[in-house]
């Protein structure tokens, strides 16, 4: 819920983080720009949680320091992505604001979630760039090194994800059907990952992924609207934050599905996706 100007700053930061996820530029310059802007965002997020007994960013900061030199050697220098620089500024503004009012745990969770989105975007971009380099024999060794760098960023992503899950669990017991949906989505994510990573692109796999992703997005939109109508979710957040993001993602997957449908042969998809 938007209660204070700080909440608006966090909302802008989250929107910028989601924009990073939609960016498909996997060039060396773009990857360097993201990696070099990532650590300052982590540091700013850590400041928002500085008063906590357990700071979820301490381990992530250690990873940032460890890969700083390797990132410059293997990917190269670069100015931080302007979106990351803006996210850093927003989080610093929130951290420096008076903390006498508002839902402080909720703001910390919001900063943590934004940081998770940013880290997920950085890890994904590095991994894709490394995979592209490994396709050419002349750049394969460098691609392997950058792939290892991406794995370290993914470790940071997993740390943040664990803290987010711990916070969600602290709010109350999980509901059976909801947990079942979470488990099903996680299983689908693993299956898709296994079918795509380091594999020759198969239009059938991409078509299946588009169809299922569209179904998940549309069902999520329906459930969110129903929850908002029944008072289980904040209506303002659903209609100003969640629904626009879901609509944009749905449009993107619609266009992608049309492309993969035109390229995919009329054959059965790989067994890993239909078992």
Order of alpha helices (4+ residues) and beta strands (2+ residues): alpha-alpha-alpha-alpha-alpha-alpha-alpha-alpha-alpha
